[in-house]
Amino acid sequence: MTADDLLRPMPYSPDCAQGKHRACSGTAWDFDADELVACTCGCHTEPEAVAA
């Protein structure tokens, strides 16, 4: 792993990048790898259950 690996931008869908999270299909284009990948936006993570 190099410093460039750590500084690489995470692939976000265009919808998430514009704040339209509900419209995101869950995929994004990774320009470095030149392939379709999962969107890495935090809106796709499952909320943690809160203990009562």
SEKOL-990538 format. One line per 4 residues: number of its first residue (from 0); for each residue x, y, z of N, C-alpha, C. Coordinates in Angstrom, 3 decimals, padded with zeros to 6 digits. Layout:
N
NUM) X/Y/Z/X/Y/Z/X/Y/Z ~ ...
//
This chain:
52
0) 000.851/-001.170/000.000/000.000/000.000/000.000/000.900/001.238/000.000 ~ 000.528/002.198/-000.809/001.308/003.428/-000.886/000.474/004.609/-000.400 ~ 001.094/005.756/-000.278/000.374/006.963/000.133/-000.705/007.313/-000.892 ~ -000.455/007.022/-002.158/-001.449/007.302/-003.191/-002.708/006.481/-002.995
4) -002.573/005.259/-002.484/-003.737/004.426/-002.211/-004.624/005.059/-001.150 ~ -004.009/005.692/-000.170/-004.768/006.303/000.917/-005.430/007.611/000.491 ~ -004.865/008.287/-000.490/-005.383/009.584/-000.919/-006.300/009.497/-002.132 ~ -006.540/008.290/-002.632/-007.416/008.105/-003.783/-008.831/008.500/-003.425
8) -009.526/009.250/-004.275/-010.909/009.608/-003.974/-011.810/008.372/-003.985 ~ -012.736/008.336/-003.070/-013.676/007.223/-002.999/-014.736/007.418/-004.075 ~ -015.172/006.344/-004.739/-016.173/006.505/-005.791/-017.580/006.755/-005.231 ~ -018.108/007.918/-005.547/-019.477/008.276/-005.175/-020.313/008.355/-006.441
12) -021.581/007.998/-006.355/-022.460/008.165/-007.508/-022.669/009.657/-007.733 ~ -022.981/010.064/-008.950/-023.254/011.477/-009.201/-024.406/012.000/-008.343 ~ -025.390/011.149/-008.079/-026.522/011.573/-007.246/-026.068/011.901/-005.830 ~ -025.269/011.043/-005.218/-024.785/011.296/-003.859/-023.876/012.517/-003.824
16) -023.069/012.685/-004.847/-022.174/013.839/-004.899/-022.955/015.145/-004.924 ~ -024.186/015.110/-005.454/-025.025/016.302/-005.524/-026.020/016.375/-004.372 ~ -025.927/015.430/-003.427/-026.819/015.439/-002.270/-028.169/014.796/-002.520 ~ -028.322/014.085/-003.633/-029.595/013.426/-003.970/-029.500/011.947/-003.597
20) -029.344/011.688/-002.315/-029.077/010.327/-001.844/-030.211/009.357/-002.141 ~ -031.449/009.806/-002.105/-032.572/008.903/-002.372/-032.601/008.429/-003.816 ~ -031.995/009.197/-004.721/-031.982/008.836/-006.141/-030.823/007.915/-006.500 ~ -029.897/007.693/-005.582/-028.712/006.887/-005.865/-029.090/005.422/-006.090
24) -028.514/004.850/-007.145/-028.773/003.437/-007.452/-027.863/002.505/-006.666 ~ -026.884/003.073/-005.941/-025.961/002.251/-005.163/-024.685/001.917/-005.894 ~ -024.531/002.435/-007.125/-023.320/002.176/-007.885/-022.636/003.493/-008.236 ~ -021.343/003.404/-008.511/-020.546/004.565/-008.893/-019.465/004.107/-009.860
28) -018.892/005.049/-010.591/-017.812/004.719/-011.517/-016.481/005.011/-010.862 ~ -015.620/004.011/-010.799/-014.267/004.176/-010.281/-013.376/004.522/-011.469 ~ -012.983/005.796/-011.559/-012.201/006.251/-012.696/-010.797/005.663/-012.709 ~ -010.235/005.351/-011.552/-008.897/004.756/-011.502/-008.911/003.326/-012.021
32) -009.901/002.549/-011.603/-009.997/001.151/-012.026/-010.762/001.007/-013.339 ~ -011.451/002.079/-013.762/-012.252/002.091/-014.981/-013.311/000.987/-014.970 ~ -014.076/000.960/-013.865/-015.133/-000.044/-013.739/-016.232/000.443/-012.801 ~ -017.387/-000.181/-012.903/-018.526/000.126/-012.051/-018.334/-000.562/-010.701
36) -018.492/000.192/-009.611/-018.306/-000.339/-008.259/-019.463/000.128/-007.372 ~ -019.489/-000.354/-006.155/-020.495/000.090/-005.192/-020.206/001.518/-004.760 ~ -021.240/002.329/-004.608/-021.093/003.699/-004.125/-020.604/003.650/-002.676 ~ -019.630/004.479/-002.351/-019.047/004.450/-001.009/-019.599/005.534/-000.095
40) -020.673/006.170/-000.498/-021.281/007.221/000.324/-021.808/006.630/001.634 ~ -021.692/007.374/002.695/-022.163/006.924/004.003/-023.663/006.731/004.091 ~ -024.426/007.244/003.124/-025.883/007.087/003.171/-026.307/005.647/002.919 ~ -025.390/004.806/002.445/-025.725/003.412/002.152/-025.467/002.474/003.320
44) -024.935/002.976/004.411/-024.679/002.128/005.564/-025.964/001.984/006.379 ~ -026.126/000.836/006.950/-027.298/000.591/007.783/-027.143/001.341/009.100 ~ -028.191/002.031/009.541/-028.088/002.710/010.846/-027.947/001.694/011.961 ~ -027.139/002.034/012.945/-026.945/001.140/014.086/-028.145/001.229/015.013
48) -028.519/000.102/015.547/-029.639/000.073/016.495/-029.245/000.788/017.774 ~ -030.162/001.534/018.309/-029.909/002.246/019.552/-030.531/001.453/020.685 ~ -029.715/001.138/021.687/-030.218/000.387/022.849/-031.119/001.293/023.686 ~ -032.239/000.746/024.085/-033.195/001.536/024.879/-032.905/001.418/026.352
//
